[in-house]
Amino acid sequence: MGVDMMPHCFNGLICELVNSGIDGVVYFDIVQHDFGPAGFFRDPNDLDTYRNKSIFLAALNNEK
């Protein structure tokens, strides 16, 4: 089903900052096209954006 946080970064101030930054940019076209791990990101709090902007995982999961 994908990931919704940076792997191995689940708690602490640095992880919170990293994960909130990822949430803000992961569905930008340049990030989806140029960073492979972004294609596996699934934000359960923003499924509409995930379905519309994800170029890999949503199609693989038959969610488009």
PDB file of N, CA, C, O and CB in Angstrom:
ATOM      1  N   MET A   1       0.812  -1.210   0.000  1.00  0.00           N
ATOM      2  CA  MET A   1       0.000   0.000   0.000  1.00  0.00           C
ATOM      3  C   MET A   1       0.846   1.261   0.000  1.00  0.00           C
ATOM      4  O   MET A   1       0.292   2.347  -0.173  1.00  0.00           O
ATOM      5  CB  MET A   1      -0.918   0.006   1.193  1.00  0.00           C
ATOM      6  N   GLY A   2       2.141   1.177   0.182  1.00  0.00           N
ATOM      7  CA  GLY A   2       2.976   2.366   0.154  1.00  0.00           C
ATOM      8  C   GLY A   2       3.433   2.788   1.532  1.00  0.00           C
ATOM      9  O   GLY A   2       3.157   2.117   2.526  1.00  0.00           O
ATOM     10  N   VAL A   3       4.130   3.901   1.582  1.00  0.00           N
ATOM     11  CA  VAL A   3       4.622   4.461   2.839  1.00  0.00           C
ATOM     12  C   VAL A   3       4.005   5.822   3.051  1.00  0.00           C
ATOM     13  O   VAL A   3       3.615   6.482   2.087  1.00  0.00           O
ATOM     14  CB  VAL A   3       6.165   4.555   2.847  1.00  0.00           C
ATOM     15  N   ASP A   4       3.908   6.260   4.305  1.00  0.00           N
ATOM     16  CA  ASP A   4       3.361   7.583   4.572  1.00  0.00           C
ATOM     17  C   ASP A   4       4.298   8.435   5.424  1.00  0.00           C
ATOM     18  O   ASP A   4       3.940   9.540   5.834  1.00  0.00           O
ATOM     19  CB  ASP A   4       2.019   7.456   5.256  1.00  0.00           C
ATOM     20  N   MET A   5       5.499   7.918   5.688  1.00  0.00           N
ATOM     21  CA  MET A   5       6.536   8.667   6.406  1.00  0.00           C
ATOM     22  C   MET A   5       7.896   8.244   5.879  1.00  0.00           C
ATOM     23  O   MET A   5       8.028   7.212   5.220  1.00  0.00           O
ATOM     24  CB  MET A   5       6.442   8.433   7.948  1.00  0.00           C
ATOM     25  N   MET A   6       8.906   9.053   6.175  1.00  0.00           N
ATOM     26  CA  MET A   6      10.272   8.697   5.816  1.00  0.00           C
ATOM     27  C   MET A   6      10.634   7.413   6.556  1.00  0.00           C
ATOM     28  O   MET A   6      10.484   7.351   7.777  1.00  0.00           O
ATOM     29  CB  MET A   6      11.276   9.855   6.159  1.00  0.00           C
ATOM     30  N   PRO A   7      11.105   6.387   5.848  1.00  0.00           N
ATOM     31  CA  PRO A   7      11.446   5.136   6.526  1.00  0.00           C
ATOM     32  C   PRO A   7      12.439   5.340   7.673  1.00  0.00           C
ATOM     33  O   PRO A   7      13.409   6.088   7.545  1.00  0.00           O
ATOM     34  CB  PRO A   7      12.020   4.149   5.527  1.00  0.00           C
ATOM     35  N   HIS A   8      12.185   4.675   8.772  1.00  0.00           N
ATOM     36  CA  HIS A   8      13.027   4.695   9.977  1.00  0.00           C
ATOM     37  C   HIS A   8      13.092   6.075  10.630  1.00  0.00           C
ATOM     38  O   HIS A   8      14.041   6.371  11.355  1.00  0.00           O
ATOM     39  CB  HIS A   8      14.431   4.236   9.633  1.00  0.00           C
ATOM     40  N   CYS A   9      12.106   6.908  10.383  1.00  0.00           N
ATOM     41  CA  CYS A   9      12.065   8.245  10.986  1.00  0.00           C
ATOM     42  C   CYS A   9      10.635   8.497  11.457  1.00  0.00           C
ATOM     43  O   CYS A   9       9.838   9.112  10.749  1.00  0.00           O
ATOM     44  CB  CYS A   9      12.536   9.359   9.965  1.00  0.00           C
ATOM     45  N   PHE A  10      10.317   8.011  12.670  1.00  0.00           N
ATOM     46  CA  PHE A  10       8.945   8.038  13.134  1.00  0.00           C
ATOM     47  C   PHE A  10       8.682   8.986  14.299  1.00  0.00           C
ATOM     48  O   PHE A  10       7.539   9.394  14.504  1.00  0.00           O
ATOM     49  CB  PHE A  10       8.546   6.680  13.520  1.00  0.00           C
ATOM     50  N   ASN A  11       9.709   9.345  15.067  1.00  0.00           N
ATOM     51  CA  ASN A  11       9.448  10.244  16.188  1.00  0.00           C
ATOM     52  C   ASN A  11      10.649  11.147  16.425  1.00  0.00           C
ATOM     53  O   ASN A  11      11.754  10.881  15.953  1.00  0.00           O
ATOM     54  CB  ASN A  11       9.116   9.445  17.463  1.00  0.00           C
ATOM     55  N   GLY A  12      10.408  12.206  17.157  1.00  0.00           N
ATOM     56  CA  GLY A  12      11.444  13.189  17.432  1.00  0.00           C
ATOM     57  C   GLY A  12      11.256  14.424  16.560  1.00  0.00           C
ATOM     58  O   GLY A  12      10.581  14.380  15.532  1.00  0.00           O
ATOM     59  N   LEU A  13      11.856  15.504  16.982  1.00  0.00           N
ATOM     60  CA  LEU A  13      11.688  16.787  16.305  1.00  0.00           C
ATOM     61  C   LEU A  13      12.194  16.758  14.867  1.00  0.00           C
ATOM     62  O   LEU A  13      11.511  17.244  13.966  1.00  0.00           O
ATOM     63  CB  LEU A  13      12.405  17.872  17.074  1.00  0.00           C
ATOM     64  N   ILE A  14      13.367  16.203  14.642  1.00  0.00           N
ATOM     65  CA  ILE A  14      13.923  16.150  13.289  1.00  0.00           C
ATOM     66  C   ILE A  14      13.009  15.340  12.377  1.00  0.00           C
ATOM     67  O   ILE A  14      12.733  15.760  11.253  1.00  0.00           O
ATOM     68  CB  ILE A  14      15.345  15.540  13.304  1.00  0.00           C
ATOM     69  N   CYS A  15      12.539  14.195  12.838  1.00  0.00           N
ATOM     70  CA  CYS A  15      11.640  13.367  12.028  1.00  0.00           C
ATOM     71  C   CYS A  15      10.331  14.084  11.739  1.00  0.00           C
ATOM     72  O   CYS A  15       9.801  13.985  10.632  1.00  0.00           O
ATOM     73  CB  CYS A  15      11.360  12.042  12.731  1.00  0.00           C
ATOM     74  N   GLU A  16       9.806  14.802  12.718  1.00  0.00           N
ATOM     75  CA  GLU A  16       8.573  15.554  12.493  1.00  0.00           C
ATOM     76  C   GLU A  16       8.773  16.617  11.420  1.00  0.00           C
ATOM     77  O   GLU A  16       7.902  16.812  10.572  1.00  0.00           O
ATOM     78  CB  GLU A  16       8.096  16.203  13.797  1.00  0.00           C
ATOM     79  N   LEU A  17       9.908  17.303  11.449  1.00  0.00           N
ATOM     80  CA  LEU A  17      10.198  18.315  10.437  1.00  0.00           C
ATOM     81  C   LEU A  17      10.370  17.687   9.053  1.00  0.00           C
ATOM     82  O   LEU A  17       9.837  18.190   8.064  1.00  0.00           O
ATOM     83  CB  LEU A  17      11.456  19.098  10.819  1.00  0.00           C
ATOM     84  N   VAL A  18      11.113  16.593   8.992  1.00  0.00           N
ATOM     85  CA  VAL A  18      11.334  15.912   7.715  1.00  0.00           C
ATOM     86  C   VAL A  18      10.010  15.418   7.148  1.00  0.00           C
ATOM     87  O   VAL A  18       9.717  15.642   5.974  1.00  0.00           O
ATOM     88  CB  VAL A  18      12.318  14.734   7.885  1.00  0.00           C
ATOM     89  N   ASN A  19       9.216  14.753   7.963  1.00  0.00           N
ATOM     90  CA  ASN A  19       7.957  14.202   7.478  1.00  0.00           C
ATOM     91  C   ASN A  19       6.953  15.282   7.075  1.00  0.00           C
ATOM     92  O   ASN A  19       6.208  15.092   6.114  1.00  0.00           O
ATOM     93  CB  ASN A  19       7.349  13.318   8.537  1.00  0.00           C
ATOM     94  N   SER A  20       6.919  16.395   7.778  1.00  0.00           N
ATOM     95  CA  SER A  20       6.014  17.472   7.370  1.00  0.00           C
ATOM     96  C   SER A  20       6.496  18.113   6.076  1.00  0.00           C
ATOM     97  O   SER A  20       5.679  18.539   5.259  1.00  0.00           O
ATOM     98  CB  SER A  20       5.899  18.536   8.478  1.00  0.00           C
ATOM     99  N   GLY A  21       7.797  18.188   5.876  1.00  0.00           N
ATOM    100  CA  GLY A  21       8.333  18.704   4.613  1.00  0.00           C
ATOM    101  C   GLY A  21       8.011  17.786   3.453  1.00  0.00           C
ATOM    102  O   GLY A  21       7.674  18.245   2.362  1.00  0.00           O
ATOM    103  N   ILE A  22       8.114  16.493   3.689  1.00  0.00           N
ATOM    104  CA  ILE A  22       7.788  15.512   2.655  1.00  0.00           C
ATOM    105  C   ILE A  22       6.317  15.623   2.271  1.00  0.00           C
ATOM    106  O   ILE A  22       5.976  15.600   1.089  1.00  0.00           O
ATOM    107  CB  ILE A  22       8.112  14.081   3.138  1.00  0.00           C
ATOM    108  N   ASP A  23       5.457  15.742   3.262  1.00  0.00           N
ATOM    109  CA  ASP A  23       4.019  15.866   2.989  1.00  0.00           C
ATOM    110  C   ASP A  23       3.722  17.039   2.066  1.00  0.00           C
ATOM    111  O   ASP A  23       2.804  16.977   1.247  1.00  0.00           O
ATOM    112  CB  ASP A  23       3.243  16.028   4.295  1.00  0.00           C
ATOM    113  N   GLY A  24       4.501  18.105   2.201  1.00  0.00           N
ATOM    114  CA  GLY A  24       4.242  19.309   1.413  1.00  0.00           C
ATOM    115  C   GLY A  24       4.694  19.244  -0.031  1.00  0.00           C
ATOM    116  O   GLY A  24       4.182  19.989  -0.867  1.00  0.00           O
ATOM    117  N   VAL A  25       5.645  18.369  -0.348  1.00  0.00           N
ATOM    118  CA  VAL A  25       6.213  18.389  -1.700  1.00  0.00           C
ATOM    119  C   VAL A  25       6.134  17.065  -2.454  1.00  0.00           C
ATOM    120  O   VAL A  25       6.434  17.029  -3.648  1.00  0.00           O
ATOM    121  CB  VAL A  25       7.631  18.803  -1.624  1.00  0.00           C
ATOM    122  N   VAL A  26       5.745  15.994  -1.806  1.00  0.00           N
ATOM    123  CA  VAL A  26       5.849  14.667  -2.422  1.00  0.00           C
ATOM    124  C   VAL A  26       5.028  14.533  -3.698  1.00  0.00           C
ATOM    125  O   VAL A  26       5.396  13.750  -4.574  1.00  0.00           O
ATOM    126  CB  VAL A  26       5.412  13.613  -1.438  1.00  0.00           C
ATOM    127  N   TYR A  27       3.940  15.263  -3.833  1.00  0.00           N
ATOM    128  CA  TYR A  27       3.110  15.124  -5.026  1.00  0.00           C
ATOM    129  C   TYR A  27       3.386  16.191  -6.078  1.00  0.00           C
ATOM    130  O   TYR A  27       2.643  16.295  -7.054  1.00  0.00           O
ATOM    131  CB  TYR A  27       1.663  15.169  -4.641  1.00  0.00           C
ATOM    132  N   PHE A  28       4.438  16.984  -5.899  1.00  0.00           N
ATOM    133  CA  PHE A  28       4.847  17.909  -6.963  1.00  0.00           C
ATOM    134  C   PHE A  28       5.333  17.071  -8.143  1.00  0.00           C
ATOM    135  O   PHE A  28       5.957  16.029  -7.946  1.00  0.00           O
ATOM    136  CB  PHE A  28       5.971  18.908  -6.468  1.00  0.00           C
ATOM    137  N   ASP A  29       5.054  17.516  -9.361  1.00  0.00           N
ATOM    138  CA  ASP A  29       5.437  16.750 -10.557  1.00  0.00           C
ATOM    139  C   ASP A  29       6.920  16.426 -10.593  1.00  0.00           C
ATOM    140  O   ASP A  29       7.301  15.296 -10.899  1.00  0.00           O
ATOM    141  CB  ASP A  29       5.062  17.515 -11.807  1.00  0.00           C
ATOM    142  N   ILE A  30       7.762  17.410 -10.284  1.00  0.00           N
ATOM    143  CA  ILE A  30       9.213  17.178 -10.360  1.00  0.00           C
ATOM    144  C   ILE A  30       9.652  16.112  -9.360  1.00  0.00           C
ATOM    145  O   ILE A  30      10.539  15.313  -9.661  1.00  0.00           O
ATOM    146  CB  ILE A  30       9.981  18.487 -10.101  1.00  0.00           C
ATOM    147  N   VAL A  31       9.052  16.090  -8.192  1.00  0.00           N
ATOM    148  CA  VAL A  31       9.407  15.096  -7.179  1.00  0.00           C
ATOM    149  C   VAL A  31       8.927  13.719  -7.622  1.00  0.00           C
ATOM    150  O   VAL A  31       9.666  12.742  -7.497  1.00  0.00           O
ATOM    151  CB  VAL A  31       8.800  15.467  -5.802  1.00  0.00           C
ATOM    152  N   GLN A  32       7.709  13.625  -8.133  1.00  0.00           N
ATOM    153  CA  GLN A  32       7.176  12.341  -8.585  1.00  0.00           C
ATOM    154  C   GLN A  32       8.001  11.763  -9.740  1.00  0.00           C
ATOM    155  O   GLN A  32       8.196  10.550  -9.819  1.00  0.00           O
ATOM    156  CB  GLN A  32       5.716  12.499  -9.015  1.00  0.00           C
ATOM    157  N   HIS A  33       8.476  12.617 -10.617  1.00  0.00           N
ATOM    158  CA  HIS A  33       9.204  12.145 -11.798  1.00  0.00           C
ATOM    159  C   HIS A  33      10.693  11.891 -11.537  1.00  0.00           C
ATOM    160  O   HIS A  33      11.292  11.046 -12.202  1.00  0.00           O
ATOM    161  CB  HIS A  33       9.059  13.150 -12.912  1.00  0.00           C
ATOM    162  N   ASP A  34      11.299  12.604 -10.584  1.00  0.00           N
ATOM    163  CA  ASP A  34      12.751  12.535 -10.402  1.00  0.00           C
ATOM    164  C   ASP A  34      13.222  11.768  -9.176  1.00  0.00           C
ATOM    165  O   ASP A  34      14.408  11.451  -9.079  1.00  0.00           O
ATOM    166  CB  ASP A  34      13.288  13.898 -10.331  1.00  0.00           C
ATOM    167  N   PHE A  35      12.349  11.463  -8.254  1.00  0.00           N
ATOM    168  CA  PHE A  35      12.737  10.757  -7.041  1.00  0.00           C
ATOM    169  C   PHE A  35      11.923   9.472  -6.918  1.00  0.00           C
ATOM    170  O   PHE A  35      10.733   9.516  -6.609  1.00  0.00           O
ATOM    171  CB  PHE A  35      12.539  11.652  -5.794  1.00  0.00           C
ATOM    172  N   GLY A  36      12.559   8.339  -7.157  1.00  0.00           N
ATOM    173  CA  GLY A  36      11.880   7.048  -7.152  1.00  0.00           C
ATOM    174  C   GLY A  36      11.061   6.766  -5.910  1.00  0.00           C
ATOM    175  O   GLY A  36       9.920   6.324  -6.038  1.00  0.00           O
ATOM    176  N   PRO A  37      11.585   7.000  -4.703  1.00  0.00           N
ATOM    177  CA  PRO A  37      10.796   6.691  -3.501  1.00  0.00           C
ATOM    178  C   PRO A  37       9.489   7.475  -3.409  1.00  0.00           C
ATOM    179  O   PRO A  37       8.546   7.019  -2.763  1.00  0.00           O
ATOM    180  CB  PRO A  37      11.619   6.965  -2.273  1.00  0.00           C
ATOM    181  N   ALA A  38       9.417   8.638  -4.040  1.00  0.00           N
ATOM    182  CA  ALA A  38       8.175   9.419  -3.993  1.00  0.00           C
ATOM    183  C   ALA A  38       7.026   8.670  -4.656  1.00  0.00           C
ATOM    184  O   ALA A  38       5.862   8.877  -4.312  1.00  0.00           O
ATOM    185  CB  ALA A  38       8.372  10.777  -4.674  1.00  0.00           C
ATOM    186  N   GLY A  39       7.355   7.803  -5.602  1.00  0.00           N
ATOM    187  CA  GLY A  39       6.323   7.030  -6.270  1.00  0.00           C
ATOM    188  C   GLY A  39       5.648   6.011  -5.383  1.00  0.00           C
ATOM    189  O   GLY A  39       4.598   5.478  -5.743  1.00  0.00           O
ATOM    190  N   PHE A  40       6.229   5.727  -4.228  1.00  0.00           N
ATOM    191  CA  PHE A  40       5.675   4.746  -3.299  1.00  0.00           C
ATOM    192  C   PHE A  40       4.973   5.404  -2.112  1.00  0.00           C
ATOM    193  O   PHE A  40       4.553   4.719  -1.179  1.00  0.00           O
ATOM    194  CB  PHE A  40       6.773   3.829  -2.800  1.00  0.00           C
ATOM    195  N   PHE A  41       4.846   6.739  -2.147  1.00  0.00           N
ATOM    196  CA  PHE A  41       4.262   7.474  -1.027  1.00  0.00           C
ATOM    197  C   PHE A  41       2.743   7.501  -1.169  1.00  0.00           C
ATOM    198  O   PHE A  41       2.218   7.817  -2.237  1.00  0.00           O
ATOM    199  CB  PHE A  41       4.830   8.917  -0.956  1.00  0.00           C
ATOM    200  N   ARG A  42       2.049   7.172  -0.101  1.00  0.00           N
ATOM    201  CA  ARG A  42       0.582   7.209  -0.071  1.00  0.00           C
ATOM    202  C   ARG A  42       0.161   7.932   1.194  1.00  0.00           C
ATOM    203  O   ARG A  42       0.326   7.414   2.298  1.00  0.00           O
ATOM    204  CB  ARG A  42      -0.040   5.765  -0.129  1.00  0.00           C
ATOM    205  N   ASP A  43      -0.380   9.125   1.032  1.00  0.00           N
ATOM    206  CA  ASP A  43      -0.797   9.929   2.176  1.00  0.00           C
ATOM    207  C   ASP A  43      -2.243   9.586   2.527  1.00  0.00           C
ATOM    208  O   ASP A  43      -3.156   9.963   1.793  1.00  0.00           O
ATOM    209  CB  ASP A  43      -0.645  11.449   1.875  1.00  0.00           C
ATOM    210  N   PRO A  44      -2.468   8.881   3.631  1.00  0.00           N
ATOM    211  CA  PRO A  44      -3.834   8.495   3.982  1.00  0.00           C
ATOM    212  C   PRO A  44      -4.713   9.680   4.373  1.00  0.00           C
ATOM    213  O   PRO A  44      -5.936   9.550   4.420  1.00  0.00           O
ATOM    214  CB  PRO A  44      -3.806   7.504   5.111  1.00  0.00           C
ATOM    215  N   ASN A  45      -4.104  10.833   4.653  1.00  0.00           N
ATOM    216  CA  ASN A  45      -4.864  12.026   5.012  1.00  0.00           C
ATOM    217  C   ASN A  45      -5.235  12.871   3.803  1.00  0.00           C
ATOM    218  O   ASN A  45      -5.997  13.829   3.932  1.00  0.00           O
ATOM    219  CB  ASN A  45      -4.079  12.861   5.987  1.00  0.00           C
ATOM    220  N   ASP A  46      -4.709  12.533   2.628  1.00  0.00           N
ATOM    221  CA  ASP A  46      -4.983  13.306   1.416  1.00  0.00           C
ATOM    222  C   ASP A  46      -5.070  12.354   0.225  1.00  0.00           C
ATOM    223  O   ASP A  46      -4.257  12.424  -0.697  1.00  0.00           O
ATOM    224  CB  ASP A  46      -3.884  14.389   1.180  1.00  0.00           C
ATOM    225  N   LEU A  47      -6.050  11.476   0.254  1.00  0.00           N
ATOM    226  CA  LEU A  47      -6.167  10.443  -0.773  1.00  0.00           C
ATOM    227  C   LEU A  47      -6.536  11.003  -2.143  1.00  0.00           C
ATOM    228  O   LEU A  47      -6.148  10.432  -3.162  1.00  0.00           O
ATOM    229  CB  LEU A  47      -7.193   9.425  -0.355  1.00  0.00           C
ATOM    230  N   ASP A  48      -7.274  12.103  -2.189  1.00  0.00           N
ATOM    231  CA  ASP A  48      -7.623  12.691  -3.488  1.00  0.00           C
ATOM    232  C   ASP A  48      -6.375  13.156  -4.230  1.00  0.00           C
ATOM    233  O   ASP A  48      -6.223  12.887  -5.422  1.00  0.00           O
ATOM    234  CB  ASP A  48      -8.594  13.869  -3.304  1.00  0.00           C
ATOM    235  N   THR A  49      -5.488  13.848  -3.534  1.00  0.00           N
ATOM    236  CA  THR A  49      -4.246  14.292  -4.159  1.00  0.00           C
ATOM    237  C   THR A  49      -3.396  13.093  -4.548  1.00  0.00           C
ATOM    238  O   THR A  49      -2.804  13.072  -5.627  1.00  0.00           O
ATOM    239  CB  THR A  49      -3.463  15.220  -3.217  1.00  0.00           C
ATOM    240  N   TYR A  50      -3.334  12.105  -3.682  1.00  0.00           N
ATOM    241  CA  TYR A  50      -2.592  10.877  -3.984  1.00  0.00           C
ATOM    242  C   TYR A  50      -3.103  10.241  -5.270  1.00  0.00           C
ATOM    243  O   TYR A  50      -2.308   9.884  -6.138  1.00  0.00           O
ATOM    244  CB  TYR A  50      -2.704   9.877  -2.819  1.00  0.00           C
ATOM    245  N   ARG A  51      -4.395  10.098  -5.401  1.00  0.00           N
ATOM    246  CA  ARG A  51      -4.959   9.464  -6.596  1.00  0.00           C
ATOM    247  C   ARG A  51      -4.690  10.278  -7.861  1.00  0.00           C
ATOM    248  O   ARG A  51      -4.446   9.713  -8.928  1.00  0.00           O
ATOM    249  CB  ARG A  51      -6.459   9.268  -6.421  1.00  0.00           C
ATOM    250  N   ASN A  52      -4.735  11.596  -7.740  1.00  0.00           N
ATOM    251  CA  ASN A  52      -4.568  12.459  -8.913  1.00  0.00           C
ATOM    252  C   ASN A  52      -3.116  12.715  -9.288  1.00  0.00           C
ATOM    253  O   ASN A  52      -2.818  12.899 -10.468  1.00  0.00           O
ATOM    254  CB  ASN A  52      -5.244  13.768  -8.672  1.00  0.00           C
ATOM    255  N   LYS A  53      -2.211  12.731  -8.329  1.00  0.00           N
ATOM    256  CA  LYS A  53      -0.830  13.150  -8.586  1.00  0.00           C
ATOM    257  C   LYS A  53       0.194  12.025  -8.550  1.00  0.00           C
ATOM    258  O   LYS A  53       1.275  12.175  -9.119  1.00  0.00           O
ATOM    259  CB  LYS A  53      -0.439  14.180  -7.597  1.00  0.00           C
ATOM    260  N   SER A  54      -0.103  10.915  -7.908  1.00  0.00           N
ATOM    261  CA  SER A  54       0.849   9.815  -7.846  1.00  0.00           C
ATOM    262  C   SER A  54       0.991   9.197  -9.235  1.00  0.00           C
ATOM    263  O   SER A  54      -0.006   8.846  -9.866  1.00  0.00           O
ATOM    264  CB  SER A  54       0.400   8.749  -6.808  1.00  0.00           C
ATOM    265  N   ILE A  55       2.233   9.064  -9.711  1.00  0.00           N
ATOM    266  CA  ILE A  55       2.419   8.533 -11.054  1.00  0.00           C
ATOM    267  C   ILE A  55       2.662   7.022 -11.062  1.00  0.00           C
ATOM    268  O   ILE A  55       2.693   6.414 -12.132  1.00  0.00           O
ATOM    269  CB  ILE A  55       3.574   9.238 -11.725  1.00  0.00           C
ATOM    270  N   PHE A  56       2.832   6.413  -9.907  1.00  0.00           N
ATOM    271  CA  PHE A  56       3.142   4.990  -9.886  1.00  0.00           C
ATOM    272  C   PHE A  56       2.214   4.190  -8.970  1.00  0.00           C
ATOM    273  O   PHE A  56       1.480   3.319  -9.437  1.00  0.00           O
ATOM    274  CB  PHE A  56       4.570   4.792  -9.455  1.00  0.00           C
ATOM    275  N   LEU A  57       2.244   4.476  -7.694  1.00  0.00           N
ATOM    276  CA  LEU A  57       1.581   3.623  -6.711  1.00  0.00           C
ATOM    277  C   LEU A  57       0.071   3.568  -6.892  1.00  0.00           C
ATOM    278  O   LEU A  57      -0.515   2.490  -6.789  1.00  0.00           O
ATOM    279  CB  LEU A  57       1.898   4.103  -5.325  1.00  0.00           C
ATOM    280  N   ALA A  58      -0.571   4.694  -7.157  1.00  0.00           N
ATOM    281  CA  ALA A  58      -2.024   4.694  -7.326  1.00  0.00           C
ATOM    282  C   ALA A  58      -2.434   3.821  -8.509  1.00  0.00           C
ATOM    283  O   ALA A  58      -3.441   3.116  -8.447  1.00  0.00           O
ATOM    284  CB  ALA A  58      -2.542   6.126  -7.522  1.00  0.00           C
ATOM    285  N   ALA A  59      -1.654   3.871  -9.581  1.00  0.00           N
ATOM    286  CA  ALA A  59      -1.942   3.014 -10.737  1.00  0.00           C
ATOM    287  C   ALA A  59      -1.682   1.544 -10.395  1.00  0.00           C
ATOM    288  O   ALA A  59      -2.466   0.669 -10.762  1.00  0.00           O
ATOM    289  CB  ALA A  59      -1.086   3.440 -11.953  1.00  0.00           C
ATOM    290  N   LEU A  60      -0.592   1.283  -9.701  1.00  0.00           N
ATOM    291  CA  LEU A  60      -0.259  -0.083  -9.318  1.00  0.00           C
ATOM    292  C   LEU A  60      -1.325  -0.687  -8.402  1.00  0.00           C
ATOM    293  O   LEU A  60      -1.651  -1.868  -8.515  1.00  0.00           O
ATOM    294  CB  LEU A  60       1.102  -0.116  -8.630  1.00  0.00           C
ATOM    295  N   ASN A  61      -1.860   0.125  -7.502  1.00  0.00           N
ATOM    296  CA  ASN A  61      -2.907  -0.322  -6.573  1.00  0.00           C
ATOM    297  C   ASN A  61      -4.298  -0.273  -7.180  1.00  0.00           C
ATOM    298  O   ASN A  61      -5.280  -0.568  -6.498  1.00  0.00           O
ATOM    299  CB  ASN A  61      -2.881   0.520  -5.325  1.00  0.00           C
ATOM    300  N   ASN A  62      -4.398   0.101  -8.470  1.00  0.00           N
ATOM    301  CA  ASN A  62      -5.682   0.210  -9.170  1.00  0.00           C
ATOM    302  C   ASN A  62      -6.618   1.185  -8.451  1.00  0.00           C
ATOM    303  O   ASN A  62      -7.805   0.911  -8.271  1.00  0.00           O
ATOM    304  CB  ASN A  62      -6.349  -1.175  -9.285  1.00  0.00           C
ATOM    305  N   GLU A  63      -6.053   2.341  -8.042  1.00  0.00           N
ATOM    306  CA  GLU A  63      -6.826   3.358  -7.319  1.00  0.00           C
ATOM    307  C   GLU A  63      -7.056   4.615  -8.147  1.00  0.00           C
ATOM    308  O   GLU A  63      -7.597   5.591  -7.628  1.00  0.00           O
ATOM    309  CB  GLU A  63      -6.120   3.727  -6.032  1.00  0.00           C
ATOM    310  N   LYS A  64      -6.669   4.622  -9.396  1.00  0.00           N
ATOM    311  CA  LYS A  64      -6.888   5.803 -10.251  1.00  0.00           C
ATOM    312  C   LYS A  64      -8.204   5.695 -10.949  1.00  0.00           C
ATOM    313  O   LYS A  64      -8.573   6.587 -11.713  1.00  0.00           O
ATOM    314  CB  LYS A  64      -5.766   5.966 -11.279  1.00  0.00           C
TER     315      LYS A  64
END
